[in-house]
Amino acid sequence: MPIAEITIVPVGVGSSVSDYVAEALRKVRARGLKYQLTPTSTIIEGELDELFQVLKEMHESPFKKGAPRVLTVIKIDDRRDKSITMEYKVRVVQEKLR
């Protein structure tokens, strides 16, 4: 299953952006997608078409809250030879650290 990482930076809104992050995450939760919030980004699992749609909604959300500019960085890991999850990727590395 594809995994996307997104970082959204509203520009021109001050130094605190937690309200903007929360609003963007509401888009993910409304779709029932599995996600992991990190200190600097959000990681989301889902089918590719659904990911693209929610990533667009997340990018647009700061504009709807009045941000004059938004910088968004997106990475997509789309492995098609086998199904992977966020937990699987972390577990494999943790096992190798032992």
C-alpha positions as a printed NumPy array, in Angstrom:
array([[  0.   ,   0.   ,   0.   ],
       [  1.403,   3.438,  -0.844],
       [  2.678,   5.574,   2.01 ],
       [  2.901,   9.36 ,   1.704],
       [  4.734,  11.865,   3.858],
       [  3.554,  15.459,   3.799],
       [  4.888,  18.617,   5.395],
       [  2.778,  21.747,   5.086],
       [  4.219,  25.137,   6.017],
       [  1.81 ,  28.083,   5.995],
       [  3.846,  31.225,   5.324],
       [  2.978,  34.635,   6.727],
       [  0.922,  33.387,   9.684],
       [  3.369,  33.712,  12.577],
       [  5.601,  31.161,  14.231],
       [  2.948,  28.775,  15.621],
       [  1.289,  26.548,  13.027],
       [ -0.397,  23.903,  15.214],
       [ -3.9  ,  25.169,  14.339],
       [ -3.066,  24.719,  10.653],
       [ -1.657,  21.232,  11.231],
       [ -4.768,  20.207,  13.17 ],
       [ -7.022,  21.465,  10.381],
       [ -5.038,  19.551,   7.754],
       [ -5.221,  16.371,   9.86 ],
       [ -8.995,  16.682,  10.045],
       [ -8.99 ,  15.999,   6.281],
       [ -7.145,  12.711,   6.852],
       [ -9.338,  11.661,   9.763],
       [-12.526,  12.449,   7.823],
       [-11.458,   9.872,   5.223],
       [-10.604,   7.288,   7.854],
       [ -7.048,   6.916,   6.595],
       [ -4.314,   5.518,   8.795],
       [ -1.769,   8.206,   9.682],
       [  1.132,   8.979,  11.966],
       [  1.829,  12.511,  13.127],
       [  5.511,  13.31 ,  13.632],
       [  7.077,  16.525,  14.953],
       [  7.765,  17.747,  11.405],
       [  5.394,  15.898,   9.078],
       [  2.483,  13.501,   8.738],
       [  2.718,  10.023,   7.234],
       [ -0.41 ,   8.552,   5.645],
       [ -1.277,   5.106,   4.243],
       [ -3.869,   4.635,   1.536],
       [ -4.628,   3.864,  -2.051],
       [ -2.813,   6.198,  -4.419],
       [ -5.9  ,   8.005,  -5.764],
       [ -7.18 ,   8.61 ,  -2.256],
       [ -3.771,   9.815,  -1.098],
       [ -3.537,  12.342,  -3.912],
       [ -7.002,  13.671,  -3.076],
       [ -6.352,  14.057,   0.648],
       [ -2.889,  15.557,   0.037],
       [ -4.532,  18.21 ,  -2.142],
       [ -7.156,  18.912,   0.545],
       [ -4.423,  19.198,   3.168],
       [ -2.439,  21.619,   0.985],
       [ -5.533,  23.778,   0.451],
       [ -6.559,  23.871,   4.124],
       [ -4.176,  26.665,   5.26 ],
       [ -5.454,  28.908,   2.472],
       [ -8.987,  28.385,   3.789],
       [ -7.758,  29.546,   7.206],
       [ -6.301,  32.735,   5.692],
       [ -2.675,  31.835,   4.986],
       [ -1.396,  33.93 ,   2.07 ],
       [  1.189,  31.335,   1.019],
       [  1.71 ,  27.602,   1.591],
       [  4.835,  25.514,   1.077],
       [  4.11 ,  21.769,   0.826],
       [  6.618,  18.925,   0.522],
       [  5.324,  15.453,  -0.408],
       [  7.142,  12.102,  -0.624],
       [  5.411,   8.924,  -1.784],
       [  6.691,   5.388,  -1.251],
       [  4.749,   3.153,  -3.659],
       [  6.109,  -0.383,  -3.513],
       [  4.256,  -2.762,  -5.823],
       [  6.167,  -6.027,  -5.475],
       [  4.713,  -6.593,  -1.993],
       [  2.347,  -4.927,   0.427],
       [  4.001,  -2.813,   3.119],
       [  2.727,  -0.738,   6.018],
       [  4.185,   2.002,   8.158],
       [  4.581,  -0.463,  11.032],
       [  6.32 ,  -3.018,   8.831],
       [  8.919,  -0.515,   7.643],
       [  9.733,   0.57 ,  11.191],
       [  9.755,  -2.986,  12.563],
       [ 12.218,  -4.217,   9.925],
       [ 14.736,  -1.516,  10.802],
       [ 14.259,  -1.997,  14.556],
       [ 14.901,  -5.731,  14.178],
       [ 18.137,  -5.009,  12.34 ],
       [ 19.256,  -2.708,  15.151],
       [ 19.142,  -5.579,  17.67 ]])
